[in-house]
Amino acid sequence: MNNSDKVKVFKAFCDERRIEILNQLKCGEKCACKLLEDVDISQATLSHHMKILCDSGIVNGRKEGKWMHYSINKEGCQLAEDLLKEMIQPCVCQSNNQEDCCTK
């Protein structure tokens, strides 16, 4: 996973509205029409946030008729959790020279 992909994952969690949307999706799949009511935002704003959430892999979207239905992607959430653990885990170098290990 390159740094650009990592940024997409963390960007998903960096907005109050997206956090609110994720809280709504914890209970299961929801239609965009229901999210519009529950989160009280415009359709254009919802589309913007859902694109970020879907691009990150945290949320899945599926089209049914004219509406999109969204749900939490468990694999994407596991990836985000693993990524965070990897990024904050202290470096354990086999070498006495920390620069050799920590810059890879």
Long-range contacts (C-beta under 8 A, 24 or more apart in sequence): 1-83, 6-83, 6-87, 8-52, 8-55, 8-56, 8-57, 9-56, 9-57, 9-58, 9-76, 9-79, 9-80, 9-83, 10-80, 11-52, 11-56, 12-52, 12-53, 12-56, 12-58, 12-59, 12-80, 13-58, 13-80, 15-49, 15-52, 17-41, 17-45, 17-49, 18-49, 18-52, 18-53, 21-46, 21-49, 21-50, 21-53, 21-59, 21-70, 22-53, 22-58, 22-59, 22-72, 25-59, 25-70, 25-71, 25-72, 26-72, 28-71, 29-69, 29-70, 29-71, 30-69, 30-70, 30-71, 31-64, 31-67, 31-68, 31-69, 31-70, 32-67, 32-68, 32-69, 32-70, 33-67, 35-70, 56-80
